[in-house]
Amino acid sequence: MVRAMTVWLSEVLAPDALLRHVALFLLVVAVAMPTVALVRWAALAAGVVGVVVSSGLAYDPPGFFWWSLLAIVALVRIAMASDWRFGGKLSAEERLFHERVVPGLGPGQVRKLLSTGTWREVVPGTALTHVGERIDELCFIVRGQVDIVVDGKKVADCGPGSLIGEIGLSTGDPATATAVCATPVRYLGFDALRLYRLLDGHVELQDAIELAIEKSLRDKIHRANIVAAHPEGRPVG
């Protein structure tokens, strides 16, 4: 009995066995990670440890193949989400979109979103949405001011960092107000159909956009409540 226990302990505590347990433990950790980025890093660590075990400490060609494949796939996915995907760092305007709209995404994921958008510059008087009409474009304002008009009366305005058209985009309902550029405006426009197709295939991007829309709506409701409580422009508080 004692001899069997000693043999079992020697096998369990052998360097190759310990490292194999570490690799498997890292896989469990990867599954438990709260973000996709952490899942990939933990999976990469598991793959590297598995490669070391199967190639150096224990001759295991099938294990070497699968651990290597895991490490390669994790590394590729990390690279695709890195700051250098599609050439270079994010520009100042792209960083503004990243910080204000989808701060939880990696730069590579942001670039994937940006690939569906088009930068536009429009003159004062340009309408970005028309009341009663379907929303075809989600707009992110980077420069200028946009007036929100209902029944011919300005009820609010939006500046840099604001989203326009997010309500209609999320619900599919026609626009409830007209958004008119009060100054020259530069904005990033996302074609609704192209954006839908991208989000359908990328759950993490879909979650990020949904959170951005919810935040934008909360901010607009908050500002509307302040205006309603102080109709004559008296300072709040």
C-alpha positions in Angstrom: 0.0 0.0 0.0 2.8 2.4 1.0 4.8 1.5 -2.1 1.7 2.1 -4.4 1.2 5.5 -2.8 4.8 6.4 -3.2 4.7 5.4 -6.9 1.5 7.4 -7.4 3.0 10.5 -5.7 6.2 10.2 -7.8 4.1 10.1 -11.0 1.8 13.0 -9.9 4.7 15.2 -8.8 6.9 14.5 -11.7 7.8 17.8 -13.6 6.0 16.8 -16.8 2.9 15.8 -14.8 2.9 19.1 -12.8 3.2 21.2 -15.9 0.5 19.2 -17.6 -1.8 20.0 -14.7 -0.8 23.7 -14.9 -1.7 23.8 -18.6 -5.1 22.2 -18.0 -5.7 24.5 -15.0 -5.0 27.5 -17.3 -7.6 26.2 -19.7 -10.1 26.2 -16.8 -9.0 29.7 -15.9 -9.5 30.8 -19.5 -13.1 29.6 -19.5 -13.7 31.6 -16.3 -12.3 34.9 -17.5 -14.8 37.8 -17.7 -13.5 39.3 -20.9 -12.6 37.9 -24.4 -9.1 39.4 -24.1 -8.4 37.6 -20.9 -9.7 34.3 -22.2 -7.2 34.6 -25.1 -4.3 35.4 -22.9 -5.0 32.5 -20.5 -5.5 30.2 -23.5 -2.2 31.3 -24.9 -0.5 30.6 -21.6 -2.0 27.2 -21.5 -0.9 26.4 -25.0 2.7 27.5 -24.3 2.9 25.4 -21.2 1.4 22.4 -23.1 3.9 22.8 -25.9 6.8 22.8 -23.4 5.5 19.6 -21.7 4.7 17.7 -24.9 7.9 18.6 -26.7 10.5 18.8 -23.9 9.6 16.9 -20.8 7.4 14.2 -22.4 7.4 12.9 -26.0 3.8 13.4 -27.0 3.4 14.3 -30.8 -0.5 14.5 -30.7 -0.4 16.6 -27.6 2.3 18.8 -29.1 0.1 19.3 -32.2 -3.1 20.3 -30.2 -1.3 22.5 -27.7 0.6 24.3 -30.5 -2.7 24.8 -32.4 -4.2 26.3 -29.3 -1.3 28.7 -28.8 -1.3 29.7 -32.4 -5.0 30.4 -32.6 -4.9 32.4 -29.3 -1.9 34.4 -30.5 -3.5 35.2 -33.9 -6.7 36.4 -32.1 -4.7 38.6 -29.7 -2.8 40.1 -32.7 -6.1 40.7 -34.5 -7.3 42.7 -31.5 -4.1 44.6 -31.0 -3.4 48.2 -31.6 -1.6 47.5 -34.8 -4.3 45.7 -36.8 -4.9 47.2 -40.2 -1.9 49.5 -40.0 -0.9 51.8 -37.2 -2.4 53.2 -34.1 -5.9 54.8 -33.8 -6.1 58.4 -34.9 -7.2 61.1 -32.5 -10.8 61.0 -33.9 -10.8 57.2 -33.8 -9.6 57.3 -30.2 -12.5 59.7 -29.4 -14.9 57.1 -30.8 -13.2 54.4 -28.8 -13.2 56.3 -25.5 -16.7 57.7 -25.8 -18.6 54.9 -27.5 -16.9 51.5 -27.0 -14.3 51.8 -24.3 -14.6 48.1 -23.4 -13.3 47.0 -26.8 -9.7 46.5 -28.0 -8.2 48.7 -30.7 -8.4 45.9 -33.2 -12.1 45.4 -32.5 -12.6 49.2 -32.8 -11.0 49.1 -36.3 -13.4 46.3 -37.2 -16.3 48.6 -36.3 -14.7 51.6 -38.1 -14.5 49.5 -41.3 -18.3 49.8 -41.6 -18.3 53.6 -41.1 -17.6 56.6 -43.4 -16.2 59.9 -42.3 -18.3 62.8 -43.6 -18.2 66.6 -43.4 -21.4 68.5 -43.9 -22.5 72.1 -44.0 -24.9 73.9 -41.6 -28.5 73.1 -42.4 -27.8 69.4 -43.3 -30.4 67.1 -41.7 -28.9 63.9 -40.3 -32.3 62.5 -39.5 -35.9 63.4 -40.5 -38.8 63.0 -38.2 -41.0 60.1 -39.2 -38.4 58.6 -41.6 -36.4 55.4 -41.1 -32.9 55.7 -39.6 -30.4 54.6 -42.2 -27.3 55.7 -40.5 -25.9 55.9 -37.0 -23.9 59.1 -36.6 -21.0 59.8 -34.2 -20.3 63.6 -34.0 -16.6 64.5 -33.7 -16.8 68.2 -34.5 -19.6 70.8 -34.6 -23.1 71.1 -33.2 -26.4 69.4 -34.2 -29.8 70.8 -33.2 -32.6 68.3 -32.3 -35.9 69.8 -33.6 -39.4 68.6 -32.9 -42.4 70.4 -34.5 -40.1 73.1 -35.7 -38.8 73.9 -32.2 -35.3 73.1 -31.0 -35.5 70.9 -28.0 -31.9 69.9 -27.5 -28.5 69.9 -29.1 -25.6 67.4 -29.5 -21.9 68.1 -29.7 -18.7 66.1 -30.1 -18.8 62.6 -28.6 -22.6 62.3 -29.2 -24.5 59.6 -31.0 -27.4 60.5 -33.3 -29.9 58.0 -34.6 -29.3 55.4 -32.0 -33.0 55.1 -30.9 -34.2 54.3 -34.4 -31.3 52.0 -35.0 -32.0 50.0 -31.9 -35.8 49.8 -32.2 -36.3 50.0 -36.0 -38.9 52.8 -35.5 -38.9 56.0 -37.5 -37.0 59.0 -36.2 -38.9 60.9 -33.5 -37.1 64.2 -34.2 -35.1 65.9 -36.9 -31.4 66.4 -36.4 -30.1 69.5 -38.2 -26.5 70.6 -38.3 -26.2 74.1 -36.7 -22.6 74.5 -37.6 -20.2 72.7 -40.0 -20.1 69.1 -38.7 -17.7 66.3 -39.1 -19.1 62.9 -38.1 -18.6 59.2 -38.5 -21.6 57.6 -40.2 -22.4 53.9 -39.9 -24.6 52.5 -42.6 -27.3 50.6 -40.7 -27.4 47.5 -42.9 -23.6 47.1 -42.9 -23.5 47.6 -39.2 -26.2 45.0 -38.6 -24.3 42.4 -40.7 -21.1 43.0 -38.8 -22.8 42.8 -35.4 -24.7 39.6 -36.3 -21.4 37.8 -36.6 -19.6 39.3 -33.6 -21.3 39.1 -30.2 -18.7 41.2 -28.4 -19.2 44.1 -30.8 -23.0 43.7 -30.6 -22.8 43.9 -26.8 -20.5 47.0 -26.9 -22.9 48.9 -29.3 -25.9 48.0 -27.2 -24.2 49.4 -24.1 -23.2 52.5 -26.0 -26.8 53.1 -27.1 -28.1 52.6 -23.6 -25.5 55.1 -22.3 -26.4 57.6 -25.0 -30.1 57.4 -24.2 -29.4 57.8 -20.4 -27.3 60.9 -21.1 -30.0 62.4 -23.3 -32.8 61.7 -20.8 -30.7 63.3 -18.1 -30.0 66.4 -20.1 -33.7 66.6 -21.1 -34.7 66.4 -17.4 -32.3 69.2 -16.6 -33.8 71.4 -19.3 -37.3 70.6 -18.2 -36.5 71.5 -14.6 -34.8 74.7 -15.6 -36.7 76.0 -18.6 -35.4 79.5 -18.3 -31.7 78.4 -18.3 -31.1 79.0 -14.6 -28.0 77.2 -13.3 -28.6 73.7 -12.0 -28.1 73.3 -8.2 
